């Protein structure tokens, strides 16, 4: 017999290392000879899209096209440490460091531009679309490329902006358990409809929906990609991926037995991006790398309970485990 159930799982997640552990990111922004800006940062790209997001942030501060940002990362010889690609911290932490570095470079660009334009101060100068110009007389201008060539000729290149950002985190009191271990927090909620076959123990996800707090969406399409990926990973954790650990040995140590969800197993996820800009985040953004998978298993387990009235407390809920739980429930 097939039975349907509805479940909801809600989570909150503190990004960064937390609990007072030093959480520092550093970055450099360099004006190149061709007027482009190189961002040097130790932010590792592991598929989460950090190179794109952080390049967008740099381009926004420097007011130049995205293609004029040269993103240089993952080479510890040539760039400052930005911490690990972990704890969903790169967008927030390193994004802030890049923003600060580019703001520092932008300030230096304007300070040098007023000298090349032979003005008596930098007051009223602004940088937009790769041009530094006087607001009251826009014809008084110089491009980043022209400025770079002038500085090169005068042997004053490179102009370098530097930024360092430390996340706010307080170690929890060991006696009381009180404190502020993380900042910021992100929130989400998942809802799923499952169909449980009580004869075979198979579980199908019929429909799924996710509402994810992102602070400010820098790149909505990439956020939706994160949500899709997190849902698929959470689904695997919930009902498929069983290592079969026994006495420290893995029974299912290859993909013949260790099952992961395929495209045929994952329903279309209805996604809602919730924007509530974080005042301390770069352009209001927060990281969502890990949070997008956390609410899936609670939602699935609650839906199974709603369908068959059995509370499962072990994941993954494989067919044999579900059938065993149903059998024990009937005995009682």
Buried (B, 14 or more C-beta within 10 A) or exposed (E): EEBBBBBBBBBEBBBBBBBEEEBBBBBBBBBBEEBBBBBBBBBBBEEBBBBBBBBBBBBBBBBBEEEBBBBBBBEEEEBBBBBEBEBBBBBBBBBBBBBBBBBBBBBBBBEBBBBBBEBEEBEEBBBEEBBBBBEEEEEBBBBBBBBBBBBBEEEEBBBBBBBBBBBEBBEBEEEEEEBBBBBBEBBBBBBBBBBBBBEEBBBBBEBBBBBBBBBBBBBEEBBBBBBBBBBBBBBBBBBBBBEEEEEEEEEBEEEEEBBEBEEEBBBEBEBEBBEEBBEBBBBBBBBBBBBBBBBBBBBBBBBBBBBBEBEBEEBBBBEEBBBEBBEEEEEE
